[in-house]
Each structure stands twice: as structure tokens, then as C-alpha cells.
Amino acid sequence: MQTRAYQKGELAALYYPWCSQRQSLRRFREDLELASELNMRLRQTGWRPSRRVFTPLQVRLIFETLGEPLE
């Protein structure tokens, strides 16, 4: 999968395509909160939970930790 900038909702939908947009965002946010190492690494890149876009670096960190979503 291409490592590029993704909007939060877009990335959440890739991980949870069978859920509604709201539910996929909630589940994705929970994944980020539960992965404390990932959360810490994302924050070191300047990410905050209120941000709506993940940079390519942040997306790569997410893919490394959670695995790449199925397309």
C-alpha cells in the first residue's frame, strides 16, 4: 500500500470497511489509544488526536504497528 498523507476518516475506512464512517473512526481511534508505543511515536512527529490528516511518516508508523489495511 502506498505511504502517503491520509485523512483520518479515509484511513479508518480502510481498516474498518464494513463499519459506518462514525463507527470506523471510533474503532480506529481506540486502536491508536491502545497502542501506547504507537501513540507516543505519533506524538513525537507532532500528531495530536484532534488532527484530521496523517502525514506519510505517521501513516508509515501506523502501518508498521497495526499492519497495512486490506484494500
Backbone as a chain_set.jsonl record, in Angstrom:
{"seq": "MQTRAYQKGELAALYYPWCSQRQSLRRFREDLELASELNMRLRQTGWRPSRRVFTPLQVRLIFETLGEPLE", "coords": {"N": [[0.85, -1.176, 0.0], [0.448, 2.243, -0.702], [2.425, 4.685, 0.875], [1.321, 7.589, 1.904], [-0.069, 10.866, 2.548], [-2.985, 10.7, 4.515], [-6.424, 11.328, 5.147], [-8.002, 11.238, 8.323], [-10.532, 9.918, 8.461], [-10.538, 8.577, 6.025], [-8.406, 6.762, 6.308], [-9.313, 5.306, 8.516], [-11.568, 4.103, 7.379], [-10.336, 2.34, 5.64], [-9.268, 0.459, 7.38], [-11.566, -0.453, 8.655], [-13.737, -1.305, 6.745], [-16.297, -2.372, 6.731], [-17.814, -1.051, 8.544], [-19.83, 1.779, 9.608], [-19.057, 5.242, 8.83], [-18.759, 6.774, 11.165], [-18.54, 4.777, 13.145], [-16.244, 3.424, 12.252], [-14.303, 5.404, 12.571], [-14.367, 5.668, 15.369], [-13.525, 3.106, 16.212], [-10.966, 3.043, 15.047], [-9.72, 5.177, 16.369], [-9.722, 4.089, 18.956], [-7.952, 1.958, 18.521], [-5.571, 3.389, 18.107], [-5.271, 4.576, 20.614], [-4.961, 2.347, 22.28], [-2.585, 1.239, 21.424], [0.008, 2.057, 22.857], [2.763, 2.554, 22.444], [2.813, 3.225, 19.724], [1.156, 5.485, 19.827], [2.771, 7.204, 21.327], [4.969, 7.467, 19.571], [3.711, 8.659, 17.373], [2.948, 11.099, 18.486], [5.458, 12.214, 18.856], [6.024, 12.979, 16.31], [4.524, 15.173, 16.002], [1.827, 14.771, 15.878], [-1.562, 15.049, 16.959], [-4.547, 13.996, 18.651], [-6.739, 15.484, 17.7], [-6.116, 16.219, 15.138], [-6.785, 16.015, 11.648], [-5.522, 14.913, 9.513], [-3.091, 12.549, 8.569], [0.391, 12.489, 8.219], [2.693, 11.263, 5.658], [4.845, 10.01, 7.049], [3.67, 9.475, 9.55], [1.642, 7.755, 8.738], [3.178, 5.613, 7.837], [4.254, 4.757, 10.301], [1.896, 3.908, 11.542], [1.12, 1.807, 9.806], [3.304, 0.078, 10.23], [2.879, -0.668, 12.872], [0.121, -1.445, 13.222], [-0.247, -2.955, 11.02], [-0.742, -3.231, 7.482], [-3.789, -2.042, 6.083], [-6.417, -4.016, 4.582], [-7.106, -3.776, 1.157]], "CA": [[0.0, 0.0, 0.0], [1.233, 3.47, -0.833], [2.55, 5.531, 2.06], [1.051, 8.977, 1.527], [-0.926, 11.505, 3.55], [-4.368, 10.219, 4.524], [-7.332, 11.923, 6.1], [-8.305, 10.282, 9.382], [-11.69, 9.116, 8.072], [-10.137, 7.733, 4.901], [-7.59, 5.676, 6.846], [-10.2, 4.494, 9.355], [-12.408, 3.31, 6.482], [-9.518, 1.253, 5.096], [-9.136, -0.56, 8.414], [-12.887, -0.959, 9.024], [-14.628, -1.003, 5.614], [-17.638, -2.909, 6.978], [-18.462, -0.198, 9.548], [-20.208, 3.134, 9.191], [-17.938, 6.173, 8.983], [-18.632, 7.129, 12.58], [-18.052, 3.612, 13.889], [-14.861, 3.139, 11.853], [-13.469, 6.41, 13.233], [-14.292, 5.338, 16.796], [-12.668, 1.916, 16.363], [-9.601, 3.416, 14.702], [-9.225, 5.985, 17.493], [-9.437, 3.147, 20.042], [-6.713, 1.254, 18.159], [-4.447, 4.293, 18.34], [-5.132, 4.771, 22.058], [-4.499, 1.101, 22.9], [-1.196, 1.013, 21.021], [0.684, 3.169, 23.542], [4.047, 2.839, 21.774], [2.463, 3.94, 18.503], [0.653, 6.793, 20.234], [3.927, 8.005, 21.716], [5.751, 7.769, 18.367], [2.947, 9.62, 16.581], [3.038, 12.409, 19.144], [6.79, 12.74, 18.606], [6.022, 13.565, 14.961], [3.668, 16.354, 16.021], [0.417, 14.392, 15.778], [-2.475, 15.201, 18.086], [-5.808, 13.314, 18.314], [-7.684, 16.367, 17.007], [-5.686, 16.412, 13.751], [-7.608, 15.27, 10.696], [-4.686, 14.353, 8.449], [-1.846, 11.889, 8.958], [1.466, 12.684, 7.247], [3.232, 9.984, 5.199], [5.633, 9.4, 8.128], [2.738, 8.954, 10.541], [0.978, 6.603, 8.117], [4.143, 4.507, 7.865], [4.292, 4.26, 11.678], [0.645, 3.179, 11.766], [1.215, 0.555, 9.058], [4.293, -0.776, 10.893], [2.348, -1.154, 14.142], [-1.183, -2.095, 13.079], [-0.277, -3.713, 9.791], [-1.412, -2.499, 6.41], [-5.182, -2.453, 5.929], [-6.761, -4.712, 3.338], [-7.7, -2.827, 0.213]], "C": [[0.896, 1.24, 0.0], [1.233, 4.261, 0.473], [2.453, 6.98, 1.607], [0.233, 9.593, 2.649], [-2.35, 10.962, 3.394], [-5.175, 11.067, 5.494], [-7.711, 10.833, 7.1], [-9.462, 9.354, 8.99], [-11.378, 8.144, 6.947], [-9.345, 6.526, 5.393], [-8.436, 4.743, 7.711], [-11.073, 3.589, 8.498], [-11.634, 2.166, 5.839], [-9.378, 0.116, 6.106], [-10.479, -1.209, 8.769], [-13.903, -0.669, 7.917], [-16.075, -1.459, 5.832], [-18.426, -2.064, 7.982], [-18.908, 1.121, 8.928], [-19.009, 4.051, 9.409], [-17.707, 6.514, 10.451], [-18.044, 5.979, 13.397], [-16.6, 3.287, 13.521], [-13.904, 4.142, 12.496], [-13.292, 6.094, 14.717], [-13.357, 4.144, 17.022], [-11.204, 2.24, 16.08], [-8.971, 4.237, 15.815], [-8.883, 5.083, 18.685], [-8.153, 2.37, 19.766], [-5.493, 2.114, 18.463], [-4.205, 4.501, 19.832], [-4.55, 3.528, 22.738], [-3.038, 0.791, 22.569], [-0.346, 2.153, 21.585], [2.02, 3.54, 22.896], [3.8, 3.638, 20.5], [2.001, 5.352, 18.838], [1.802, 7.724, 20.586], [4.742, 8.418, 20.477], [5.032, 8.775, 17.47], [3.048, 11.018, 17.174], [4.415, 13.036, 18.947], [6.904, 13.369, 17.217], [5.137, 14.798, 14.884], [2.184, 16.048, 15.934], [-0.32, 14.643, 17.091], [-3.795, 14.55, 17.699], [-6.805, 14.188, 17.548], [-7.316, 16.599, 15.541], [-6.492, 15.513, 12.828], [-6.818, 14.599, 9.592], [-3.435, 13.732, 9.061], [-0.827, 12.122, 7.846], [1.943, 11.313, 6.76], [4.065, 9.269, 6.277], [4.71, 8.773, 9.167], [1.996, 7.727, 10.007], [1.915, 5.397, 8.134], [4.24, 3.903, 9.273], [3.037, 3.441, 12.004], [0.688, 1.828, 11.065], [2.184, -0.421, 9.731], [3.719, -1.409, 12.149], [1.067, -1.96, 13.969], [-1.247, -3.033, 11.883], [-0.989, -2.888, 8.726], [-2.842, -2.976, 6.297], [-5.378, -3.206, 4.631], [-7.42, -3.712, 2.425], [-8.974, -3.384, -0.344]], "O": [[1.957, 1.265, 0.624], [0.19, 4.477, 1.09], [3.38, 7.525, 1.008], [-0.122, 8.903, 3.605], [-2.846, 10.791, 2.281], [-4.67, 11.476, 6.539], [-7.737, 9.65, 6.761], [-9.372, 8.14, 9.171], [-11.89, 7.026, 6.919], [-9.58, 5.401, 4.951], [-8.286, 3.523, 7.641], [-11.296, 2.43, 8.849], [-12.217, 1.128, 5.526], [-9.369, -1.055, 5.728], [-10.522, -2.381, 9.142], [-14.827, 0.118, 8.117], [-16.981, -0.962, 5.164], [-19.597, -2.348, 8.237], [-18.429, 1.523, 7.868], [-18.055, 3.679, 10.093], [-16.567, 6.534, 10.914], [-17.164, 6.183, 14.233], [-15.813, 2.915, 14.391], [-12.81, 3.767, 12.92], [-12.196, 6.235, 15.26], [-12.506, 4.172, 17.911], [-10.31, 1.77, 16.783], [-7.812, 4.017, 16.169], [-7.867, 5.291, 19.348], [-7.355, 2.148, 20.676], [-4.503, 1.629, 19.009], [-3.056, 4.593, 20.267], [-3.744, 3.641, 23.662], [-2.342, 0.151, 23.358], [-0.021, 3.101, 20.871], [2.362, 4.72, 22.814], [4.499, 4.615, 20.228], [2.42, 6.312, 18.19], [1.809, 8.89, 20.192], [5.151, 9.572, 20.352], [5.669, 9.643, 16.874], [3.215, 11.999, 16.45], [4.531, 14.26, 18.878], [7.782, 14.198, 16.978], [5.009, 15.406, 13.821], [1.363, 16.965, 15.917], [0.229, 14.472, 18.179], [-4.141, 14.547, 16.517], [-7.638, 13.658, 16.813], [-8.129, 17.124, 14.78], [-6.838, 14.387, 13.186], [-7.364, 13.809, 8.821], [-2.805, 14.308, 9.949], [-1.146, 11.97, 6.667], [1.63, 10.3, 7.385], [3.991, 8.046, 6.397], [4.953, 7.652, 9.613], [1.754, 6.773, 10.747], [1.482, 4.28, 8.417], [4.301, 2.682, 9.422], [3.119, 2.406, 12.665], [0.333, 0.811, 11.66], [1.91, -1.619, 9.792], [4.033, -2.557, 12.464], [0.948, -3.053, 14.522], [-2.19, -3.814, 11.748], [-1.741, -1.965, 9.037], [-3.105, -4.174, 6.401], [-4.599, -3.054, 3.69], [-8.214, -2.885, 2.875], [-9.627, -2.733, -1.16]]}, "num_chains": 1, "name": "protein.A"}
